[in-house]
């Protein structure tokens, strides 16, 4: 199996089973699913009244916020490295 071949990985997120199809390794897909599950449980613990759909949206918003912060930090770091190289 080559790296670009699609694989089917079964994961559990928030007590539901999902079948993820993609080219990433099973280990990577499991890691992502575990992180999503952890984030959903963390948000649920702080907001027990949320229904699953609202919980999923808040998880997506929180995750995208974290991603954008990391992306900004990366851009800042690259800028700093370029300045040092000049």
DSSP file (Angstrom, degrees, kcal/mol; ACC not computed):
  #  RESIDUE AA STRUCTURE BP1 BP2  ACC     N-H-->O    O-->H-N    N-H-->O    O-->H-N    TCO  KAPPA ALPHA  PHI   PSI    X-CA   Y-CA   Z-CA
    1    1 A X              0   0    0      0, 0.0     2,-0.1     0, 0.0     0, 0.0   0.000 360.0 360.0 360.0 127.2    0.0    0.0    0.0
    2    2 A X    >   -     0   0    0      1,-0.1     3,-1.3     4,-0.0     0, 0.0  -0.383 360.0-105.2 -84.8 167.7    1.5    3.4   -1.0
    3    3 A X  T 3  S+     0   0    0      1,-0.3    -1,-0.1    -2,-0.1     0, 0.0   0.769 118.8  53.0 -63.4 -26.0    1.2    6.5    1.1
    4    4 A X  T 3  S+     0   0    0      2,-0.1    -1,-0.3    20,-0.0     2,-0.2   0.499  82.7 107.5 -91.3  -3.4   -1.4    8.0   -1.3
    5    5 A X  S <  S-     0   0    0     -3,-1.3     2,-0.2    18,-0.1    17,-0.1  -0.531  76.5-113.1 -74.3 140.5   -3.8    5.0   -1.1
    6    6 A X        -     0   0    0     -2,-0.2     2,-0.3    15,-0.1    17,-0.2  -0.506  32.8-165.6 -76.6 140.8   -6.9    5.6    0.9
    7    7 A X  E     -A   22   0A   0     15,-3.5    15,-2.1    -2,-0.2     2,-0.5  -0.898  16.2-133.3-123.3 153.2   -7.4    3.7    4.1
    8    8 A X  E     -A   21   0A   0     -2,-0.3     2,-0.4    13,-0.2    13,-0.2  -0.943  25.4-177.0-109.2 123.0  -10.4    3.2    6.2
    9    9 A X  E     -A   20   0A   0     11,-3.1    11,-3.3    -2,-0.5     2,-0.5  -0.975  17.8-143.6-123.2 131.9   -9.9    3.7    9.9
   10   10 A X  E     +A   19   0A   0     -2,-0.4     2,-0.3     9,-0.2     9,-0.2  -0.836  28.5 171.8 -96.0 127.1  -12.6    3.2   12.6
   11   11 A X  E     -A   18   0A   0      7,-2.8     7,-2.9    -2,-0.5     2,-0.5  -0.871  27.8-133.8-130.5 162.2  -12.4    5.6   15.5
   12   12 A X  E     +A   17   0A   0     -2,-0.3     2,-0.4     5,-0.2     5,-0.2  -0.982  23.2 175.8-121.0 125.1  -14.6    6.5   18.5
   13   13 A X  E >  S-A   16   0A   0      3,-2.6     3,-1.1    -2,-0.5    21,-0.1  -0.990  72.2 -14.6-130.2 122.7  -15.3   10.1   19.3
   14   14 A X  T 3  S-     0   0    0     -2,-0.4    -1,-0.1     1,-0.3     3,-0.1   0.903 128.8 -52.1  51.9  48.2  -17.6   11.1   22.1
   15   15 A X  T 3  S+     0   0    0      1,-0.2     2,-0.4    -3,-0.0    -1,-0.3   0.683 117.3 108.3  64.6  22.9  -19.0    7.6   22.4
   16   16 A X  E <   -A   13   0A   0     -3,-1.1    -3,-2.6     2,-0.0     2,-0.4  -0.976  65.5-127.8-127.3 145.6  -19.8    7.3   18.7
   17   17 A X  E     -A   12   0A   0     -2,-0.4     2,-0.3    -5,-0.2    -5,-0.2  -0.753  27.0-177.7 -94.0 135.3  -18.1    5.2   16.1
   18   18 A X  E     -A   11   0A   0     -7,-2.9    -7,-2.8    -2,-0.4     2,-0.6  -0.959  21.9-141.5-130.1 148.7  -16.9    6.9   12.8
   19   19 A X  E     -A   10   0A   0     -2,-0.3     2,-0.5    -9,-0.2    -9,-0.2  -0.952  21.0-163.2-111.4 113.7  -15.2    5.4    9.8
   20   20 A X  E     -A    9   0A   0    -11,-3.3   -11,-3.1    -2,-0.6     2,-0.5  -0.847   2.4-164.5-102.5 128.9  -12.6    7.8    8.4
   21   21 A X  E     +A    8   0A   0     -2,-0.5     2,-0.3   -13,-0.2   -13,-0.2  -0.957  34.9 106.8-115.4 126.2  -11.4    7.4    4.9
   22   22 A X  E    S-A    7   0A   0    -15,-2.1   -15,-3.5    -2,-0.5     7,-0.0  -0.974  73.0 -91.9-175.6-174.9   -8.2    9.1    3.9
   23   23 A X  S    S+     0   0    0     -2,-0.3   -18,-0.1   -17,-0.2     3,-0.1   0.514  83.8 105.0 -97.3  -6.7   -4.5    8.9    3.0
   24   24 A X  S    S-     0   0    0      1,-0.1    -2,-0.2   -17,-0.1   -17,-0.1  -0.313  81.6 -92.5 -71.4 158.7   -3.1    9.5    6.5
   25   25 A X     >  -     0   0    0      1,-0.1     4,-2.4     4,-0.0     5,-0.2  -0.283  30.2-115.9 -67.8 156.9   -1.7    6.7    8.6
   26   26 A X  H  > S+     0   0    0      1,-0.2     4,-2.7     2,-0.2     5,-0.2   0.904 117.6  55.4 -59.2 -40.8   -4.0    4.8   11.0
   27   27 A X  H  > S+     0   0    0      1,-0.2     4,-2.2     2,-0.2    -1,-0.2   0.909 108.4  47.6 -58.6 -43.8   -1.9    6.1   13.8
   28   28 A X  H  > S+     0   0    0      2,-0.2     4,-2.6     1,-0.2    -1,-0.2   0.925 112.1  48.7 -64.7 -45.3   -2.4    9.7   12.7
   29   29 A X  H  X S+     0   0    0     -4,-2.4     4,-2.6     1,-0.2    -2,-0.2   0.912 111.6  49.8 -62.4 -42.7   -6.1    9.3   12.3
   30   30 A X  H  X S+     0   0    0     -4,-2.7     4,-2.5     2,-0.2    -1,-0.2   0.902 110.3  50.9 -62.4 -41.1   -6.4    7.7   15.8
   31   31 A X  H  X S+     0   0    0     -4,-2.2     4,-2.3    -5,-0.2    -2,-0.2   0.935 111.4  47.1 -61.6 -47.3   -4.4   10.6   17.3
   32   32 A X  H  X S+     0   0    0     -4,-2.6     4,-2.4     1,-0.2    -2,-0.2   0.931 112.7  49.4 -60.1 -46.3   -6.6   13.2   15.7
   33   33 A X  H  X S+     0   0    0     -4,-2.6     4,-2.6     1,-0.2    -1,-0.2   0.894 110.1  51.3 -61.6 -40.4   -9.7   11.3   16.8
   34   34 A X  H  X S+     0   0    0     -4,-2.5     4,-2.5     2,-0.2    -1,-0.2   0.896 110.1  49.2 -64.4 -39.8   -8.4   11.1   20.4
   35   35 A X  H  X S+     0   0    0     -4,-2.3     4,-2.4     2,-0.2    -2,-0.2   0.904 111.8  48.1 -66.5 -41.0   -7.6   14.8   20.5
   36   36 A X  H  X S+     0   0    0     -4,-2.4     4,-2.6     2,-0.2    -2,-0.2   0.928 112.2  49.8 -63.5 -44.3  -11.1   15.6   19.2
   37   37 A X  H  X S+     0   0    0     -4,-2.6     4,-2.4     1,-0.2    -2,-0.2   0.919 111.2  49.0 -59.8 -45.1  -12.6   13.3   21.8
   38   38 A X  H  X S+     0   0    0     -4,-2.5     4,-2.4     1,-0.2    -1,-0.2   0.924 112.3  48.1 -60.7 -45.1  -10.6   14.9   24.6
   39   39 A X  H  X S+     0   0    0     -4,-2.4     4,-2.5     2,-0.2     5,-0.2   0.903 111.1  50.4 -64.6 -41.6  -11.6   18.4   23.5
   40   40 A X  H  X S+     0   0    0     -4,-2.6     4,-2.5     1,-0.2    -1,-0.2   0.917 112.6  46.5 -63.3 -42.3  -15.3   17.4   23.3
   41   41 A X  H  X S+     0   0    0     -4,-2.4     4,-2.4     2,-0.2    -2,-0.2   0.883 111.2  52.4 -66.8 -37.7  -15.2   15.9   26.8
   42   42 A X  H  X S+     0   0    0     -4,-2.4     4,-1.1     2,-0.2    -2,-0.2   0.928 113.0  43.6 -62.4 -45.9  -13.3   18.9   28.2
   43   43 A X  H  X S+     0   0    0     -4,-2.5     4,-1.3     1,-0.2     3,-0.3   0.897 112.8  52.7 -68.0 -39.5  -15.9   21.3   26.8
   44   44 A X  H  < S+     0   0    0     -4,-2.5     3,-0.3     1,-0.2    -2,-0.2   0.903 104.3  56.0 -61.5 -41.2  -18.8   19.0   28.0
   45   45 A X  H  < S+     0   0    0     -4,-2.4     3,-0.3     1,-0.2    -1,-0.2   0.830 113.4  41.3 -60.5 -31.3  -17.3   19.0   31.5
   46   46 A X  H  < S+     0   0    0     -4,-1.1    -1,-0.2    -3,-0.3    -2,-0.2   0.660 128.6  29.8 -88.6 -17.6  -17.5   22.8   31.5
   47   47 A X    ><  +     0   0    0     -4,-1.3     3,-1.9    -3,-0.3    -1,-0.2  -0.547  64.9 169.0-141.8  69.5  -20.9   23.0   29.8
   48   48 A X  T 3  S+     0   0    0     -3,-0.3    -1,-0.1     1,-0.3    -4,-0.1   0.667  72.4  65.6 -63.2 -17.5  -23.0   19.9   30.7
   49   49 A X  T 3  S+     0   0    0     -5,-0.0    -1,-0.3     2,-0.0     2,-0.1   0.593  76.3 112.1 -81.8  -9.6  -26.2   21.4   29.2
   50   50 A X    <   -     0   0    0     -3,-1.9     2,-0.1    -6,-0.2    -3,-0.1  -0.379  64.1-132.8 -68.8 137.5  -24.9   21.4   25.6
   51   51 A X     >  -     0   0    0     -2,-0.1     4,-2.5     1,-0.1     5,-0.2  -0.408  32.9-100.0 -78.6 167.9  -26.4   19.1   23.1
   52   52 A X  H  > S+     0   0    0      1,-0.2     4,-2.5     2,-0.2     5,-0.2   0.865 121.1  52.0 -61.2 -39.7  -24.1   17.1   20.9
   53   53 A X  H  > S+     0   0    0      2,-0.2     4,-2.2     1,-0.2    -1,-0.2   0.933 112.7  44.8 -64.3 -45.0  -24.4   19.3   17.9
   54   54 A X  H  > S+     0   0    0      1,-0.2     4,-2.6     2,-0.2    -2,-0.2   0.894 112.7  52.3 -64.6 -38.9  -23.6   22.5   19.9
   55   55 A X  H  X S+     0   0    0     -4,-2.5     4,-2.1     1,-0.2    -2,-0.2   0.902 109.0  49.8 -62.4 -42.1  -20.7   20.6   21.6
   56   56 A X  H  X S+     0   0    0     -4,-2.5     4,-2.3     2,-0.2    -2,-0.2   0.900 111.3  48.7 -64.9 -40.8  -19.3   19.6   18.2
   57   57 A X  H  X S+     0   0    0     -4,-2.2     4,-2.7     2,-0.2    -2,-0.2   0.931 111.9  48.4 -66.1 -44.9  -19.5   23.2   16.9
   58   58 A X  H  X S+     0   0    0     -4,-2.6     4,-2.7     1,-0.2     5,-0.2   0.875 110.5  52.3 -62.9 -36.1  -17.8   24.6   20.0
   59   59 A X  H  X S+     0   0    0     -4,-2.1     4,-2.5    -5,-0.2    -1,-0.2   0.924 110.6  47.5 -63.9 -43.8  -15.1   22.0   19.7
   60   60 A X  H  X S+     0   0    0     -4,-2.3     4,-2.6     2,-0.2    -2,-0.2   0.912 112.8  48.7 -63.3 -42.9  -14.6   23.0   16.0
   61   61 A X  H  X S+     0   0    0     -4,-2.7     4,-2.3     2,-0.2    -2,-0.2   0.932 113.5  46.5 -63.2 -46.4  -14.5   26.7   17.0
   62   62 A X  H  X S+     0   0    0     -4,-2.7     4,-2.3     1,-0.2    -2,-0.2   0.907 113.8  48.7 -62.2 -42.5  -12.0   26.0   19.8
   63   63 A X  H  X S+     0   0    0     -4,-2.5     4,-2.3     2,-0.2    -2,-0.2   0.908 111.7  48.1 -66.3 -42.4   -9.8   23.8   17.6
   64   64 A X  H  X S+     0   0    0     -4,-2.6     4,-2.7     2,-0.2    -1,-0.2   0.876 109.8  53.6 -66.6 -36.7   -9.8   26.4   14.8
   65   65 A X  H  X S+     0   0    0     -4,-2.3     4,-2.2    -5,-0.2    -2,-0.2   0.938 110.2  46.9 -60.7 -46.9   -8.9   29.1   17.3
   66   66 A X  H  X S+     0   0    0     -4,-2.3     4,-2.2     1,-0.2    -2,-0.2   0.904 112.2  51.4 -60.7 -41.7   -5.9   27.0   18.5
   67   67 A X  H  X S+     0   0    0     -4,-2.3     4,-2.5     1,-0.2    -2,-0.2   0.923 109.5  48.6 -62.5 -46.0   -4.9   26.4   14.9
   68   68 A X  H  X S+     0   0    0     -4,-2.7     4,-2.4     2,-0.2    -1,-0.2   0.885 110.2  51.8 -65.0 -38.1   -4.9   30.0   14.0
   69   69 A X  H  X S+     0   0    0     -4,-2.2     4,-2.6     2,-0.2    -1,-0.2   0.929 111.7  46.8 -62.1 -44.8   -2.9   31.0   17.0
   70   70 A X  H  X S+     0   0    0     -4,-2.2     4,-2.5     2,-0.2    -2,-0.2   0.892 111.1  52.0 -63.5 -39.5   -0.3   28.4   16.1
   71   71 A X  H  X S+     0   0    0     -4,-2.5     4,-2.3     2,-0.2    -1,-0.2   0.909 111.0  47.2 -64.0 -42.3   -0.3   29.6   12.5
   72   72 A X  H  X S+     0   0    0     -4,-2.4     4,-2.4     2,-0.2    -2,-0.2   0.915 112.0  50.2 -64.5 -43.3    0.3   33.2   13.7
   73   73 A X  H  X S+     0   0    0     -4,-2.6     4,-2.5     1,-0.2    -2,-0.2   0.897 110.5  50.4 -61.3 -40.4    3.1   32.1   16.0
   74   74 A X  H  X S+     0   0    0     -4,-2.5     4,-2.7     2,-0.2    -2,-0.2   0.918 110.1  49.2 -64.1 -44.4    4.7   30.1   13.2
   75   75 A X  H  X S+     0   0    0     -4,-2.3     4,-2.3     2,-0.2    -2,-0.2   0.901 111.9  49.3 -62.9 -40.6    4.6   33.1   10.9
   76   76 A X  H  X S+     0   0    0     -4,-2.4     4,-2.3     2,-0.2    -2,-0.2   0.920 111.5  49.1 -63.3 -44.2    6.1   35.3   13.6
   77   77 A X  H  X S+     0   0    0     -4,-2.5     4,-2.5     2,-0.2    -2,-0.2   0.913 110.6  50.0 -62.3 -44.3    8.8   32.8   14.2
   78   78 A X  H  X S+     0   0    0     -4,-2.7     4,-2.4     1,-0.2    -1,-0.2   0.908 110.1  51.4 -61.2 -41.5    9.6   32.5   10.5
   79   79 A X  H  X S+     0   0    0     -4,-2.3     4,-2.0     1,-0.2    -2,-0.2   0.909 109.9  49.2 -61.3 -42.6    9.8   36.3   10.3
   80   80 A X  H  X S+     0   0    0     -4,-2.3     4,-1.9     1,-0.2    -2,-0.2   0.908 111.0  49.7 -63.3 -42.8   12.2   36.4   13.2
   81   81 A X  H  X S+     0   0    0     -4,-2.5     4,-1.6     1,-0.2    -2,-0.2   0.896 109.8  51.0 -64.0 -40.5   14.4   33.7   11.6
   82   82 A X  H  X S+     0   0    0     -4,-2.4     4,-1.0     1,-0.2    -1,-0.2   0.893 108.6  51.7 -64.6 -39.5   14.5   35.6    8.3
   83   83 A X  H  < S+     0   0    0     -4,-2.0     3,-0.5     1,-0.2    -1,-0.2   0.891 109.2  50.5 -64.3 -39.0   15.5   38.8   10.0
   84   84 A X  H  < S+     0   0    0     -4,-1.9    -1,-0.2     1,-0.2    -2,-0.2   0.820 107.3  54.7 -67.5 -30.7   18.4   37.0   11.8
   85   85 A X  H  <        0   0    0     -4,-1.6    -1,-0.2     1,-0.2    -2,-0.2   0.721 360.0 360.0 -75.6 -20.7   19.5   35.5    8.5
   86   86 A X     <        0   0    0     -4,-1.0    -1,-0.2    -3,-0.5    -2,-0.2   0.472 360.0 360.0 -77.9 360.0   19.8   39.0    6.8
